[in-house]
């Protein structure tokens, strides 16, 4: 059974980016997150992270259609 919520570290590992970059995505509202527990740890729902990834695939497809460089 997979976990419903992921930590910032989990997100960073899945996306192959730095944790600070995940915090930036959260701050910009690109990856919805909540603060949980007494330490107010940021966590994202697995489904929300997957939605973000799908949106990024759509951005990539659109760029290819317009023949824009990455």
BELDADA-V8992 format. One record per residue. N is the residue number from 0. PSI is psi in degrees with one decimal (* if undefined). Layout:
((N;PSI) (N;PSI))
//
This chain:
((0;130.1) (1;151.9) (2;146.7) (3;-39.3) (4;145.6) (5;147.3) (6;169.1) (7;-38.8) (8;-43.0) (9;-45.8) (10;-46.2) (11;-43.2) (12;-45.3) (13;-37.7) (14;-6.0) (15;45.6) (16;174.8) (17;153.4) (18;-37.4) (19;-33.0) (20;-33.7) (21;-45.0) (22;-37.7) (23;-43.6) (24;-39.0) (25;-46.8) (26;-38.7) (27;-8.0) (28;9.3) (29;-31.1) (30;108.1) (31;138.1) (32;160.8) (33;157.7) (34;130.6) (35;142.8) (36;175.9) (37;-24.5) (38;-2.1) (39;47.7) (40;131.4) (41;132.9) (42;151.0) (43;149.5) (44;139.3) (45;-42.1) (46;-35.3) (47;-38.6) (48;-41.0) (49;-38.1) (50;-41.5) (51;-45.1) (52;-43.2) (53;-39.9) (54;-38.8) (55;-36.4) (56;-40.8) (57;-40.9) (58;-44.4) (59;-43.4) (60;-42.3) (61;-40.0) (62;-39.9) (63;-42.1) (64;-36.4) (65;-1.4) (66;35.6) (67;144.5) (68;152.0) (69;*))
//
